[in-house]
Amino acid sequence: MQKTTLSTALIATVLLGLSACTVTPARVSYSGPTISVPVIAVVSRPPPPPRVEVIETAPAQDYFWVAGYWGWRDNQHVWVNGHWERHREHEHWVAHRWDKDERGNWRLHEGHWQHN
C-alpha cells in the first residue's frame, strides 16, 4: 500500500513538472555558406551531460528539431534550449559541439548551416 502511494506521488510529480515545459523558438541567423566554424568559448571545464528535452509537435511539416546544448556565459555552462528550425534547400544544420583540445581545454564550436 505504501509503495503504491509513493509511486502515485512520484508519477504525479513528474507529470506536473512536464506540464510546465515549454519550447521557445529561437532564431538562427545565416549570412551565406560557412567557410570556418567559429570557436565561441574555450574553457577548462567539460560541459555537463545533455539535458532531456521534451520535443513537442513541429509547427509545420518542413521543420526539424535542433537539439539544445550547453553554452558558456558569465563564466559558467548554461543550457540553451532546443528549437524548431525550417529546412533549407541545399543546406543542412551542423549542431553546436564541444571538443577537447590537445591542451585539455574544452572548445565550443558554433552551430551553423552548411551547404550540401
Summary of the structure (lengths in Angstrom):
residues: 116
radius of gyration: 18.4
end to end distance: 58.9
largest distance: 62.8
contacts: 231
relative contact order: 0.24
helix: 16%
strand: 34%
